[in-house]
Amino acid sequence: MVRIAELADLEQINRLRKQVNDIHVENRPDIFKAGFSQELQDHAAEMINAANKDILLCERDGILCGILCAECIYRKESPFNKEHCFYHIEEIVVDEKYRRQGVATELMDFAKSEAKRLEMPRIVLDVWTFNENALAFYESVGMHTFRQWMEMDV
């Protein structure tokens, strides 16, 4: 079952968000801070309370096993771009005990429905290249690369 999060879900949401933060810290300690600060925890509450943001929850037998955090982004016309909008996925987390059981697919299906309901013409996300499992999943549900960021140490 997938539903929109409420403030009462905050502790369990942050339990899952810490898992993905730990993966980022492990793979890019040059960028991500270890631990899971109060500010990071408060971000989830801010998303729940925001009019243009959602946290979607997937539950199995009453247990929270996955989340998807998203925001409706509206960009004004600029000299470079036309006015446009999109449903931006900030985070997807599936509890390590529930991975490869369809949880992320259920969350993405619900996100697609929400994007359509909100009249967002596309879903956008970014993913770190070290996260090969996430890359494979996103491609399996129909996402494709439309822009790349590159880096070079100096």
N, C-alpha and C positions, 0 to 999 in steps of 0.2 A: 504494500500500500504506500502511495506517495501522497504527501500533503504539504501545505505551507506551514512553516515553523511558527511557534508562539514563544513568548518569553519564558514560559515554563520549561521549554526544551533546551534552554541555553547551556546548562551544565553538560548535557550529553552531546550537544553540538560541538562544544569546545573540546570535549574528550576526543572526538574524531578529528577536528581541525589540528590538534596537537600531533596526531599521527602523521599528517601530511607535512606539517612544519618540520618534524624530525627528519623526514626523508629529504627535504630541501637542505636542511642544515648538514646532514651527512654527506650529501653530494656536492654542495657549494658552500662550504664554511667561509669562503672568502666574501660571500654576499649575505647569507642568512645568519641571524643571531640565534645562538643556542637558547634553549628554554622556551617558555611560552608566556610572555609577559602579560600583565594585566591589560595593557593597551591592545594587544592582539585579541584577548578574550572579549574586551569591550566592543571590538569591531563587529562581532556577531550580533550583539544587542542593537547596535546602531543599524545594522542591515535589517533586522526584524522590524524596527520602528520606522524605517525610511519608506516613503511612498513609492519610490522608483526601484526598490531592491527587494529581493526575496531570498529566503533560504528554503529550499525544498528538502523534505525529509523522506527517506524510505525506511519503512518499518517491516519487520518480519516477526510475527508472533509477539507483537508489542515491544520488540527490541529495536532501537534505532541502529540501523546498520549502514546508512549512507546519507550523505548530504550533497547538495548542489547549491552554491551561492551565486546569484546572478543579479545583474543591474541593467535597467533600460537606459541606454546611452543615446542622447540626442545631440547631434553635431550641427551647428549652424553653417551656412554656406561661407566659404572663405575664398580667397583668390586661387587656392589650390584644389578645393573640393566642393562638390555639390552638397547641399543639405542632405543629411542622411541619419538613420537611426539603426540600432541593432541591439540584440539581447546579448550582453556580455557575461560569459561565465567566468567568475573569478576563481572558484575552487570547486572541485569535485573530490569527495573523499568517500571511500568505501572502507569500512572497518576490515582490518586484515583477516578476521575470521569469516567474512562474508564475500571475499573477492572471488571472482569467476563464477558467481551464482546469479548473474543477471541484474544485480542491484544498480550498477551504473547505467545499464540500458534502460531500466525503468525510470531512473532519474532523467536521463536524456529525453526519453519519450514524453515525459511530463513537461520538461523544459520546452520542447518543440510545441506542445499544446499551449503553454503559457505565452510563448513568443507569438504564436498565431493570434491568440486571444487579445494580446496587447498590441497587435498590428505591427510587430517588429518583423521586417522582411528577412532577417538572417540572424544566425547565432554565431558569435565570435568568441574565441578563447585563445589563450597562449599557453604553451607547454614547454617545459625545459627539455632539451634534447637528451639529458641523462635518463629521463623517465620513459624508457622504451615501452613499458607496459601501457602507459597512458597513451603514448603515440599510436600504438597498435590499436587500442580500443577506439580512439577518436576516428581513425581511418575506417575502422569496421562499421561505425555508425554513420558514415557518409561525409565526415569532415575532410577538408582538403587544405593544403597550405596555399595561402594567397600572399604571404609576405614573410620574409625571414630577417632575423636580426643576427648579426655576426659580431665576433669579438676577436681582439688580438691583444695579448699581454705585451706591455712595453717596459 
